[in-house]
Amino acid sequence: MVIGVKIIGLTGQTGAGKSTVARALEKIGYYHIDADIVAKEVINGDKAVISALAREYGEDIALPDGSVDRKLLAKRAFSSKENTERLSEITHPAVVRRIKSIISKKEQENALGVTVDAIGLFESGLSSLCDINVCVVAPEEIRLERIINRDKISLEGARQRISAQKGEDFFLANADKVIKNYPPYGLSEQIKEIINDD
């Protein structure tokens, strides 16, 4: 926990709408750290991580320019829970270091608050940096539709991504609060409650 800056951890299954909640918080002054974006930066810029990924998922994921073929990596990493967990084990330490650095910088800038938007919030230990950990939920059919539209993948591909991740019960059991990100629930009222929760 960082003193002086409220840090809200956002987590939940893919397609639940974590980024939507983070954008709503951003509009009121919270700095948004998207762990997926940080992970992409790490995957394409950290040579040790790239080497470990190539050893685990095949040398052909490493491109000649030193970056990673993210589509091929995703196909292999999200093919099973074990492969997804291994991806997290390889990338999380570097991602956590970078996120801690961003939080520290925002504290020095006297930011109103920070959101850490991470599907692996609890597994990575990022939850311990947060003042409150929030699980964003939505029914599976809504999540499937969101994933298909967002990632331009098939229904089968979207189902595979959902099944490779932890179930909703895991997130609910570990979160301090829950945001229902689907009709008829309004986001603004739920967000106000979380911001005002001390």
Biotite code that builds the C-alpha atoms (Angstrom):
import biotite.structure as struc

atoms = struc.array([
    struc.Atom([0.000, 0.000, 0.000], chain_id="A", res_id=1, res_name="MET", atom_name="CA", element="C"),
    struc.Atom([1.314, 3.440, -0.930], chain_id="A", res_id=2, res_name="VAL", atom_name="CA", element="C"),
    struc.Atom([0.573, 6.218, 1.558], chain_id="A", res_id=3, res_name="ILE", atom_name="CA", element="C"),
    struc.Atom([-1.093, 9.360, 0.193], chain_id="A", res_id=4, res_name="GLY", atom_name="CA", element="C"),
    struc.Atom([-2.392, 7.928, -3.078], chain_id="A", res_id=5, res_name="VAL", atom_name="CA", element="C"),
    struc.Atom([-5.459, 5.676, -3.116], chain_id="A", res_id=6, res_name="LYS", atom_name="CA", element="C"),
    struc.Atom([-4.688, 2.572, -5.127], chain_id="A", res_id=7, res_name="ILE", atom_name="CA", element="C"),
    struc.Atom([-7.589, 0.532, -6.465], chain_id="A", res_id=8, res_name="ILE", atom_name="CA", element="C"),
    struc.Atom([-6.889, -2.938, -7.800], chain_id="A", res_id=9, res_name="GLY", atom_name="CA", element="C"),
    struc.Atom([-9.254, -4.042, -10.573], chain_id="A", res_id=10, res_name="LEU", atom_name="CA", element="C"),
    struc.Atom([-9.543, -7.684, -11.542], chain_id="A", res_id=11, res_name="THR", atom_name="CA", element="C"),
    struc.Atom([-11.971, -10.221, -12.934], chain_id="A", res_id=12, res_name="GLY", atom_name="CA", element="C"),
    struc.Atom([-12.297, -12.599, -15.823], chain_id="A", res_id=13, res_name="GLN", atom_name="CA", element="C"),
    struc.Atom([-11.517, -11.562, -19.369], chain_id="A", res_id=14, res_name="THR", atom_name="CA", element="C"),
    struc.Atom([-14.361, -9.581, -20.927], chain_id="A", res_id=15, res_name="GLY", atom_name="CA", element="C"),
    struc.Atom([-15.839, -8.535, -17.567], chain_id="A", res_id=16, res_name="ALA", atom_name="CA", element="C"),
    struc.Atom([-15.090, -4.877, -18.288], chain_id="A", res_id=17, res_name="GLY", atom_name="CA", element="C"),
    struc.Atom([-12.115, -4.007, -16.096], chain_id="A", res_id=18, res_name="LYS", atom_name="CA", element="C"),
    struc.Atom([-10.874, -1.472, -18.643], chain_id="A", res_id=19, res_name="SER", atom_name="CA", element="C"),
    struc.Atom([-14.312, 0.162, -18.809], chain_id="A", res_id=20, res_name="THR", atom_name="CA", element="C"),
    struc.Atom([-14.273, 0.646, -15.040], chain_id="A", res_id=21, res_name="VAL", atom_name="CA", element="C"),
    struc.Atom([-10.667, 1.899, -15.198], chain_id="A", res_id=22, res_name="ALA", atom_name="CA", element="C"),
    struc.Atom([-11.608, 4.462, -17.891], chain_id="A", res_id=23, res_name="ARG", atom_name="CA", element="C"),
    struc.Atom([-14.479, 5.703, -15.710], chain_id="A", res_id=24, res_name="ALA", atom_name="CA", element="C"),
    struc.Atom([-12.036, 6.162, -12.823], chain_id="A", res_id=25, res_name="LEU", atom_name="CA", element="C"),
    struc.Atom([-9.580, 7.854, -15.180], chain_id="A", res_id=26, res_name="GLU", atom_name="CA", element="C"),
    struc.Atom([-12.236, 10.440, -16.063], chain_id="A", res_id=27, res_name="LYS", atom_name="CA", element="C"),
    struc.Atom([-12.383, 11.509, -12.422], chain_id="A", res_id=28, res_name="ILE", atom_name="CA", element="C"),
    struc.Atom([-8.618, 11.738, -12.034], chain_id="A", res_id=29, res_name="GLY", atom_name="CA", element="C"),
    struc.Atom([-7.269, 8.254, -11.306], chain_id="A", res_id=30, res_name="TYR", atom_name="CA", element="C"),
    struc.Atom([-4.171, 7.202, -13.241], chain_id="A", res_id=31, res_name="TYR", atom_name="CA", element="C"),
    struc.Atom([-4.816, 3.908, -15.050], chain_id="A", res_id=32, res_name="HIS", atom_name="CA", element="C"),
    struc.Atom([-2.151, 1.217, -15.097], chain_id="A", res_id=33, res_name="ILE", atom_name="CA", element="C"),
    struc.Atom([-3.203, -1.563, -17.465], chain_id="A", res_id=34, res_name="ASP", atom_name="CA", element="C"),
    struc.Atom([-1.139, -4.624, -16.544], chain_id="A", res_id=35, res_name="ALA", atom_name="CA", element="C"),
    struc.Atom([-1.786, -6.089, -20.017], chain_id="A", res_id=36, res_name="ASP", atom_name="CA", element="C"),
    struc.Atom([-0.111, -3.074, -21.637], chain_id="A", res_id=37, res_name="ILE", atom_name="CA", element="C"),
    struc.Atom([2.769, -3.236, -19.159], chain_id="A", res_id=38, res_name="VAL", atom_name="CA", element="C"),
    struc.Atom([3.073, -6.978, -19.892], chain_id="A", res_id=39, res_name="ALA", atom_name="CA", element="C"),
    struc.Atom([3.191, -6.305, -23.651], chain_id="A", res_id=40, res_name="LYS", atom_name="CA", element="C"),
    struc.Atom([5.968, -3.777, -23.069], chain_id="A", res_id=41, res_name="GLU", atom_name="CA", element="C"),
    struc.Atom([7.841, -6.338, -20.957], chain_id="A", res_id=42, res_name="VAL", atom_name="CA", element="C"),
    struc.Atom([7.255, -9.144, -23.482], chain_id="A", res_id=43, res_name="ILE", atom_name="CA", element="C"),
    struc.Atom([8.604, -7.013, -26.319], chain_id="A", res_id=44, res_name="ASN", atom_name="CA", element="C"),
    struc.Atom([11.371, -5.232, -24.444], chain_id="A", res_id=45, res_name="GLY", atom_name="CA", element="C"),
    struc.Atom([12.838, -7.463, -21.744], chain_id="A", res_id=46, res_name="ASP", atom_name="CA", element="C"),
    struc.Atom([15.433, -9.794, -23.269], chain_id="A", res_id=47, res_name="LYS", atom_name="CA", element="C"),
    struc.Atom([15.422, -12.188, -20.298], chain_id="A", res_id=48, res_name="ALA", atom_name="CA", element="C"),
    struc.Atom([11.630, -12.530, -20.503], chain_id="A", res_id=49, res_name="VAL", atom_name="CA", element="C"),
    struc.Atom([11.746, -13.056, -24.288], chain_id="A", res_id=50, res_name="ILE", atom_name="CA", element="C"),
    struc.Atom([14.365, -15.815, -23.869], chain_id="A", res_id=51, res_name="SER", atom_name="CA", element="C"),
    struc.Atom([12.296, -17.551, -21.185], chain_id="A", res_id=52, res_name="ALA", atom_name="CA", element="C"),
    struc.Atom([9.155, -17.345, -23.337], chain_id="A", res_id=53, res_name="LEU", atom_name="CA", element="C"),
    struc.Atom([11.003, -18.798, -26.343], chain_id="A", res_id=54, res_name="ALA", atom_name="CA", element="C"),
    struc.Atom([12.270, -21.703, -24.224], chain_id="A", res_id=55, res_name="ARG", atom_name="CA", element="C"),
    struc.Atom([8.769, -22.393, -22.907], chain_id="A", res_id=56, res_name="GLU", atom_name="CA", element="C"),
    struc.Atom([6.609, -21.839, -26.008], chain_id="A", res_id=57, res_name="TYR", atom_name="CA", element="C"),
    struc.Atom([9.014, -22.450, -28.885], chain_id="A", res_id=58, res_name="GLY", atom_name="CA", element="C"),
    struc.Atom([11.906, -20.530, -30.408], chain_id="A", res_id=59, res_name="GLU", atom_name="CA", element="C"),
    struc.Atom([9.667, -19.498, -33.334], chain_id="A", res_id=60, res_name="ASP", atom_name="CA", element="C"),
    struc.Atom([7.799, -17.000, -31.127], chain_id="A", res_id=61, res_name="ILE", atom_name="CA", element="C"),
    struc.Atom([10.954, -14.822, -31.074], chain_id="A", res_id=62, res_name="ALA", atom_name="CA", element="C"),
    struc.Atom([11.049, -12.681, -34.220], chain_id="A", res_id=63, res_name="LEU", atom_name="CA", element="C"),
    struc.Atom([14.281, -11.601, -35.964], chain_id="A", res_id=64, res_name="PRO", atom_name="CA", element="C"),
    struc.Atom([13.819, -7.982, -34.790], chain_id="A", res_id=65, res_name="ASP", atom_name="CA", element="C"),
    struc.Atom([13.964, -9.113, -31.151], chain_id="A", res_id=66, res_name="GLY", atom_name="CA", element="C"),
    struc.Atom([10.226, -8.801, -30.508], chain_id="A", res_id=67, res_name="SER", atom_name="CA", element="C"),
    struc.Atom([7.692, -11.574, -29.908], chain_id="A", res_id=68, res_name="VAL", atom_name="CA", element="C"),
    struc.Atom([5.045, -12.939, -32.263], chain_id="A", res_id=69, res_name="ASP", atom_name="CA", element="C"),
    struc.Atom([2.224, -12.124, -29.850], chain_id="A", res_id=70, res_name="ARG", atom_name="CA", element="C"),
    struc.Atom([-0.479, -13.977, -31.814], chain_id="A", res_id=71, res_name="LYS", atom_name="CA", element="C"),
    struc.Atom([1.543, -17.178, -31.804], chain_id="A", res_id=72, res_name="LEU", atom_name="CA", element="C"),
    struc.Atom([2.418, -16.699, -28.129], chain_id="A", res_id=73, res_name="LEU", atom_name="CA", element="C"),
    struc.Atom([-1.266, -16.113, -27.267], chain_id="A", res_id=74, res_name="ALA", atom_name="CA", element="C"),
    struc.Atom([-2.340, -19.204, -29.201], chain_id="A", res_id=75, res_name="LYS", atom_name="CA", element="C"),
    struc.Atom([0.110, -21.373, -27.279], chain_id="A", res_id=76, res_name="ARG", atom_name="CA", element="C"),
    struc.Atom([-0.116, -19.658, -23.887], chain_id="A", res_id=77, res_name="ALA", atom_name="CA", element="C"),
    struc.Atom([-3.920, -19.644, -23.750], chain_id="A", res_id=78, res_name="PHE", atom_name="CA", element="C"),
    struc.Atom([-4.296, -23.242, -24.960], chain_id="A", res_id=79, res_name="SER", atom_name="CA", element="C"),
    struc.Atom([-4.513, -24.577, -21.389], chain_id="A", res_id=80, res_name="SER", atom_name="CA", element="C"),
    struc.Atom([-4.600, -23.429, -17.776], chain_id="A", res_id=81, res_name="LYS", atom_name="CA", element="C"),
    struc.Atom([-1.092, -24.816, -17.281], chain_id="A", res_id=82, res_name="GLU", atom_name="CA", element="C"),
    struc.Atom([0.297, -22.843, -20.233], chain_id="A", res_id=83, res_name="ASN", atom_name="CA", element="C"),
    struc.Atom([-1.478, -19.678, -19.070], chain_id="A", res_id=84, res_name="THR", atom_name="CA", element="C"),
    struc.Atom([-0.102, -20.106, -15.549], chain_id="A", res_id=85, res_name="GLU", atom_name="CA", element="C"),
    struc.Atom([3.408, -20.616, -16.939], chain_id="A", res_id=86, res_name="ARG", atom_name="CA", element="C"),
    struc.Atom([3.094, -17.386, -18.960], chain_id="A", res_id=87, res_name="LEU", atom_name="CA", element="C"),
    struc.Atom([2.222, -15.575, -15.737], chain_id="A", res_id=88, res_name="SER", atom_name="CA", element="C"),
    struc.Atom([5.135, -17.142, -13.863], chain_id="A", res_id=89, res_name="GLU", atom_name="CA", element="C"),
    struc.Atom([7.554, -15.924, -16.532], chain_id="A", res_id=90, res_name="ILE", atom_name="CA", element="C"),
    struc.Atom([6.190, -12.402, -16.984], chain_id="A", res_id=91, res_name="THR", atom_name="CA", element="C"),
    struc.Atom([4.763, -11.383, -13.579], chain_id="A", res_id=92, res_name="HIS", atom_name="CA", element="C"),
    struc.Atom([8.016, -10.511, -11.766], chain_id="A", res_id=93, res_name="PRO", atom_name="CA", element="C"),
    struc.Atom([9.077, -8.011, -14.453], chain_id="A", res_id=94, res_name="ALA", atom_name="CA", element="C"),
    struc.Atom([5.528, -6.626, -14.761], chain_id="A", res_id=95, res_name="VAL", atom_name="CA", element="C"),
    struc.Atom([5.255, -6.139, -10.981], chain_id="A", res_id=96, res_name="VAL", atom_name="CA", element="C"),
    struc.Atom([8.591, -4.291, -10.867], chain_id="A", res_id=97, res_name="ARG", atom_name="CA", element="C"),
    struc.Atom([7.471, -1.926, -13.620], chain_id="A", res_id=98, res_name="ARG", atom_name="CA", element="C"),
    struc.Atom([4.062, -1.301, -12.000], chain_id="A", res_id=99, res_name="ILE", atom_name="CA", element="C"),
    struc.Atom([5.684, -0.554, -8.625], chain_id="A", res_id=100, res_name="LYS", atom_name="CA", element="C"),
    struc.Atom([7.880, 1.998, -10.377], chain_id="A", res_id=101, res_name="SER", atom_name="CA", element="C"),
    struc.Atom([4.849, 3.681, -12.009], chain_id="A", res_id=102, res_name="ILE", atom_name="CA", element="C"),
    struc.Atom([2.973, 3.813, -8.679], chain_id="A", res_id=103, res_name="ILE", atom_name="CA", element="C"),
    struc.Atom([5.994, 5.376, -6.989], chain_id="A", res_id=104, res_name="SER", atom_name="CA", element="C"),
    struc.Atom([6.198, 8.019, -9.720], chain_id="A", res_id=105, res_name="LYS", atom_name="CA", element="C"),
    struc.Atom([2.482, 8.830, -9.408], chain_id="A", res_id=106, res_name="LYS", atom_name="CA", element="C"),
    struc.Atom([2.863, 9.152, -5.638], chain_id="A", res_id=107, res_name="GLU", atom_name="CA", element="C"),
    struc.Atom([5.656, 11.707, -6.158], chain_id="A", res_id=108, res_name="GLN", atom_name="CA", element="C"),
    struc.Atom([3.375, 13.583, -8.575], chain_id="A", res_id=109, res_name="GLU", atom_name="CA", element="C"),
    struc.Atom([0.616, 13.656, -5.902], chain_id="A", res_id=110, res_name="ASN", atom_name="CA", element="C"),
    struc.Atom([-1.888, 11.889, -8.137], chain_id="A", res_id=111, res_name="ALA", atom_name="CA", element="C"),
    struc.Atom([-5.478, 11.636, -6.866], chain_id="A", res_id=112, res_name="LEU", atom_name="CA", element="C"),
    struc.Atom([-5.301, 7.876, -7.173], chain_id="A", res_id=113, res_name="GLY", atom_name="CA", element="C"),
    struc.Atom([-4.141, 4.941, -9.246], chain_id="A", res_id=114, res_name="VAL", atom_name="CA", element="C"),
    struc.Atom([-5.994, 1.958, -10.661], chain_id="A", res_id=115, res_name="THR", atom_name="CA", element="C"),
    struc.Atom([-4.098, -1.251, -11.264], chain_id="A", res_id=116, res_name="VAL", atom_name="CA", element="C"),
    struc.Atom([-6.110, -3.159, -13.870], chain_id="A", res_id=117, res_name="ASP", atom_name="CA", element="C"),
    struc.Atom([-4.825, -6.754, -13.804], chain_id="A", res_id=118, res_name="ALA", atom_name="CA", element="C"),
    struc.Atom([-6.397, -10.135, -14.402], chain_id="A", res_id=119, res_name="ILE", atom_name="CA", element="C"),
    struc.Atom([-3.574, -11.633, -12.292], chain_id="A", res_id=120, res_name="GLY", atom_name="CA", element="C"),
    struc.Atom([-3.911, -9.107, -9.461], chain_id="A", res_id=121, res_name="LEU", atom_name="CA", element="C"),
    struc.Atom([-3.913, -11.715, -6.680], chain_id="A", res_id=122, res_name="PHE", atom_name="CA", element="C"),
    struc.Atom([-1.572, -14.258, -8.249], chain_id="A", res_id=123, res_name="GLU", atom_name="CA", element="C"),
    struc.Atom([1.121, -11.662, -8.980], chain_id="A", res_id=124, res_name="SER", atom_name="CA", element="C"),
    struc.Atom([1.024, -10.097, -5.529], chain_id="A", res_id=125, res_name="GLY", atom_name="CA", element="C"),
    struc.Atom([-0.081, -6.732, -6.952], chain_id="A", res_id=126, res_name="LEU", atom_name="CA", element="C"),
    struc.Atom([-3.143, -6.873, -4.681], chain_id="A", res_id=127, res_name="SER", atom_name="CA", element="C"),
    struc.Atom([-0.884, -6.208, -1.685], chain_id="A", res_id=128, res_name="SER", atom_name="CA", element="C"),
    struc.Atom([-0.003, -2.799, -3.177], chain_id="A", res_id=129, res_name="LEU", atom_name="CA", element="C"),
    struc.Atom([-3.671, -1.789, -3.322], chain_id="A", res_id=130, res_name="CYS", atom_name="CA", element="C"),
    struc.Atom([-5.882, -0.135, -0.719], chain_id="A", res_id=131, res_name="ASP", atom_name="CA", element="C"),
    struc.Atom([-8.934, -1.947, -2.085], chain_id="A", res_id=132, res_name="ILE", atom_name="CA", element="C"),
    struc.Atom([-9.252, -4.820, -4.539], chain_id="A", res_id=133, res_name="ASN", atom_name="CA", element="C"),
    struc.Atom([-12.316, -4.838, -6.758], chain_id="A", res_id=134, res_name="VAL", atom_name="CA", element="C"),
    struc.Atom([-13.632, -7.720, -8.852], chain_id="A", res_id=135, res_name="CYS", atom_name="CA", element="C"),
    struc.Atom([-15.520, -6.706, -12.002], chain_id="A", res_id=136, res_name="VAL", atom_name="CA", element="C"),
    struc.Atom([-18.113, -9.281, -13.071], chain_id="A", res_id=137, res_name="VAL", atom_name="CA", element="C"),
    struc.Atom([-20.434, -9.890, -16.023], chain_id="A", res_id=138, res_name="ALA", atom_name="CA", element="C"),
    struc.Atom([-22.367, -12.956, -17.230], chain_id="A", res_id=139, res_name="PRO", atom_name="CA", element="C"),
    struc.Atom([-20.439, -15.318, -19.522], chain_id="A", res_id=140, res_name="GLU", atom_name="CA", element="C"),
    struc.Atom([-22.561, -14.604, -22.614], chain_id="A", res_id=141, res_name="GLU", atom_name="CA", element="C"),
    struc.Atom([-21.795, -10.877, -22.287], chain_id="A", res_id=142, res_name="ILE", atom_name="CA", element="C"),
    struc.Atom([-18.096, -11.582, -21.726], chain_id="A", res_id=143, res_name="ARG", atom_name="CA", element="C"),
    struc.Atom([-17.960, -13.847, -24.793], chain_id="A", res_id=144, res_name="LEU", atom_name="CA", element="C"),
    struc.Atom([-19.508, -11.136, -26.963], chain_id="A", res_id=145, res_name="GLU", atom_name="CA", element="C"),
    struc.Atom([-17.082, -8.519, -25.625], chain_id="A", res_id=146, res_name="ARG", atom_name="CA", element="C"),
    struc.Atom([-14.039, -10.754, -26.218], chain_id="A", res_id=147, res_name="ILE", atom_name="CA", element="C"),
    struc.Atom([-15.113, -11.601, -29.778], chain_id="A", res_id=148, res_name="ILE", atom_name="CA", element="C"),
    struc.Atom([-15.653, -7.912, -30.616], chain_id="A", res_id=149, res_name="ASN", atom_name="CA", element="C"),
    struc.Atom([-12.515, -6.675, -28.835], chain_id="A", res_id=150, res_name="ARG", atom_name="CA", element="C"),
    struc.Atom([-10.034, -9.306, -29.984], chain_id="A", res_id=151, res_name="ASP", atom_name="CA", element="C"),
    struc.Atom([-11.604, -10.217, -33.336], chain_id="A", res_id=152, res_name="LYS", atom_name="CA", element="C"),
    struc.Atom([-11.522, -13.925, -32.548], chain_id="A", res_id=153, res_name="ILE", atom_name="CA", element="C"),
    struc.Atom([-14.005, -16.763, -32.969], chain_id="A", res_id=154, res_name="SER", atom_name="CA", element="C"),
    struc.Atom([-16.522, -17.903, -30.367], chain_id="A", res_id=155, res_name="LEU", atom_name="CA", element="C"),
    struc.Atom([-14.376, -21.009, -29.868], chain_id="A", res_id=156, res_name="GLU", atom_name="CA", element="C"),
    struc.Atom([-11.282, -18.843, -29.319], chain_id="A", res_id=157, res_name="GLY", atom_name="CA", element="C"),
    struc.Atom([-13.154, -16.682, -26.801], chain_id="A", res_id=158, res_name="ALA", atom_name="CA", element="C"),
    struc.Atom([-14.379, -19.755, -24.913], chain_id="A", res_id=159, res_name="ARG", atom_name="CA", element="C"),
    struc.Atom([-10.837, -21.124, -24.865], chain_id="A", res_id=160, res_name="GLN", atom_name="CA", element="C"),
    struc.Atom([-9.542, -17.897, -23.296], chain_id="A", res_id=161, res_name="ARG", atom_name="CA", element="C"),
    struc.Atom([-12.238, -17.970, -20.613], chain_id="A", res_id=162, res_name="ILE", atom_name="CA", element="C"),
    struc.Atom([-11.638, -21.641, -19.794], chain_id="A", res_id=163, res_name="SER", atom_name="CA", element="C"),
    struc.Atom([-7.855, -21.083, -19.527], chain_id="A", res_id=164, res_name="ALA", atom_name="CA", element="C"),
    struc.Atom([-8.388, -18.577, -16.698], chain_id="A", res_id=165, res_name="GLN", atom_name="CA", element="C"),
    struc.Atom([-9.495, -18.924, -13.112], chain_id="A", res_id=166, res_name="LYS", atom_name="CA", element="C"),
    struc.Atom([-13.233, -19.078, -12.478], chain_id="A", res_id=167, res_name="GLY", atom_name="CA", element="C"),
    struc.Atom([-15.274, -16.155, -11.189], chain_id="A", res_id=168, res_name="GLU", atom_name="CA", element="C"),
    struc.Atom([-15.454, -17.749, -7.723], chain_id="A", res_id=169, res_name="ASP", atom_name="CA", element="C"),
    struc.Atom([-11.695, -17.239, -7.304], chain_id="A", res_id=170, res_name="PHE", atom_name="CA", element="C"),
    struc.Atom([-11.986, -13.503, -7.955], chain_id="A", res_id=171, res_name="PHE", atom_name="CA", element="C"),
    struc.Atom([-15.061, -13.089, -5.753], chain_id="A", res_id=172, res_name="LEU", atom_name="CA", element="C"),
    struc.Atom([-13.401, -14.943, -2.864], chain_id="A", res_id=173, res_name="ALA", atom_name="CA", element="C"),
    struc.Atom([-10.338, -12.674, -2.926], chain_id="A", res_id=174, res_name="ASN", atom_name="CA", element="C"),
    struc.Atom([-11.855, -9.259, -3.717], chain_id="A", res_id=175, res_name="ALA", atom_name="CA", element="C"),
    struc.Atom([-12.882, -6.637, -1.172], chain_id="A", res_id=176, res_name="ASP", atom_name="CA", element="C"),
    struc.Atom([-15.687, -5.300, -3.394], chain_id="A", res_id=177, res_name="LYS", atom_name="CA", element="C"),
    struc.Atom([-17.577, -6.319, -6.541], chain_id="A", res_id=178, res_name="VAL", atom_name="CA", element="C"),
    struc.Atom([-18.682, -4.172, -9.488], chain_id="A", res_id=179, res_name="ILE", atom_name="CA", element="C"),
    struc.Atom([-21.439, -5.603, -11.691], chain_id="A", res_id=180, res_name="LYS", atom_name="CA", element="C"),
    struc.Atom([-20.587, -4.300, -15.160], chain_id="A", res_id=181, res_name="ASN", atom_name="CA", element="C"),
    struc.Atom([-23.745, -5.165, -17.070], chain_id="A", res_id=182, res_name="TYR", atom_name="CA", element="C"),
    struc.Atom([-27.332, -3.924, -17.320], chain_id="A", res_id=183, res_name="PRO", atom_name="CA", element="C"),
    struc.Atom([-29.252, -2.920, -15.279], chain_id="A", res_id=184, res_name="PRO", atom_name="CA", element="C"),
    struc.Atom([-26.416, -1.974, -12.896], chain_id="A", res_id=185, res_name="TYR", atom_name="CA", element="C"),
    struc.Atom([-25.007, 1.550, -13.183], chain_id="A", res_id=186, res_name="GLY", atom_name="CA", element="C"),
    struc.Atom([-21.249, 1.961, -13.004], chain_id="A", res_id=187, res_name="LEU", atom_name="CA", element="C"),
    struc.Atom([-21.121, 5.484, -11.609], chain_id="A", res_id=188, res_name="SER", atom_name="CA", element="C"),
    struc.Atom([-22.953, 4.610, -8.372], chain_id="A", res_id=189, res_name="GLU", atom_name="CA", element="C"),
    struc.Atom([-20.789, 1.551, -7.784], chain_id="A", res_id=190, res_name="GLN", atom_name="CA", element="C"),
    struc.Atom([-17.595, 3.513, -8.492], chain_id="A", res_id=191, res_name="ILE", atom_name="CA", element="C"),
    struc.Atom([-18.603, 6.309, -6.094], chain_id="A", res_id=192, res_name="LYS", atom_name="CA", element="C"),
    struc.Atom([-19.097, 3.724, -3.364], chain_id="A", res_id=193, res_name="GLU", atom_name="CA", element="C"),
    struc.Atom([-15.604, 2.319, -3.945], chain_id="A", res_id=194, res_name="ILE", atom_name="CA", element="C"),
    struc.Atom([-13.907, 5.725, -4.087], chain_id="A", res_id=195, res_name="ILE", atom_name="CA", element="C"),
    struc.Atom([-15.564, 6.763, -0.830], chain_id="A", res_id=196, res_name="ASN", atom_name="CA", element="C"),
    struc.Atom([-14.728, 3.468, 0.886], chain_id="A", res_id=197, res_name="ASP", atom_name="CA", element="C"),
    struc.Atom([-11.950, 4.036, 3.394], chain_id="A", res_id=198, res_name="ASP", atom_name="CA", element="C"),
])
